[in-house]
Amino acid sequence: MKNASVGQIIRRIRAKEIAPVYALFGGDPFLEDYFIKELAGSFPAKSVEKKHLSLDQDSDEVLFGELAAISLFEEKRIIIVREIKKLNSINGKKKLIQYIQSPNPSIILLLISPEYDLRKSFLKQIAENSELLDLRPPFKEEMKKWVRYITNSHKIQITESSLEQFIHNYGDSTAHVINEIEKTAIMLGEGVELNEENLSKLDGYDRVFQLWHLQDSLGIKDLNTSLEITRSLLENGTQIPQILIRLVYLYQQMLWKKMGRSKPVGYTGINKIITSNLNRYGGSYTHSELIHLLQDLRKMDVLSKSTSLDEEALLQPFIVKICRDQYV
């Protein structure tokens, strides 16, 4: 099994040390796109052809036809195959493993799976016979390494404390952090360092709380932070129905988790950071408490539309009751 980090693999690509097969497992779309861009960029624009396949739409025959095709002009081809785990036939899986053990030298094959589960025999075999990239959505420390790597690549100067602040404010995904840093760098001007002094000059920089921050603070029952975030959200234009529905999403997912529903289908209303913390949050809540919370959230939704009561005055007692375990 290859143990190189994604950064190391990218540095090898830039040094023209390119593997014939890469396994991109984990499902972070930003990191997938970043890696594909780096790989394609290592070749002159007209010397490489990219082909995109997805096995939830394309057949096995299409995939193996592409792998067997011969380039008349000896061009390199990058074949990007998403949803590789949907290669269902035993013969197809065997044929693919045989291919990646003896790949076509004119093809660079990228096999993409949103899962990173090497207990599954097929994914494990792919990983063992290719250059494996762990592209699971990174958490704080790993995200920090990624963001630092990309800002350095883009020649953006940013202090350690400012980088940590961007991750704190926008760390629901790597893409969000990078986008906000790049947008801020453009606002400050080329060559200007992103530091506390320069950032403080930007209008609205300190108004950065988002709804997932409130989900997280209430998940761990942090009263002071929850009240601070709620006040900031309301002062900066977030409507109370938006807050209530996001709390419904949070507590509904926590309730389903306690009921043993491990993989909710479709849109959940919570991002990957909140999803990954559900078990930790769940230790602070009982099954009965969650049911009562959901009932009160629905009552508050009705009340918010029928009363002239100040929005913060409506939310504060509810948040205090949650964080002080008055629903237990």
Secondary structure, 3 states (H helix, E strand, C coil): CCCCCHHHHHHHHHCCCCCCEEEEECCCHHHHHHHHHHHHHCCCHHHEEEEEEECCCCCHHHHHHHHHCCCCCCCEEEEEEECHHHCCCHHHHHHHHHHHHCCCCCEEEEEEECCCCCCCHHHHHHHHCCEEEECCCCCHHHHHHHHHHHHHHCCCCECHHHHHHHHHHHCCCHHHHHHHHHHHHHHHCCCCCECHHHHHCCCCCCCCCCHHHHHHHHHCCCHHHHHHHHHHHHHCCCCHHHHHHHHHHHHHHHHHHHCCCCCCCCCCCCCHHHHHCHHHHHCCCCHHHHHHHHHHHHHHHHHHCCCCCCHHHHHHHHHHHHHCCCCC
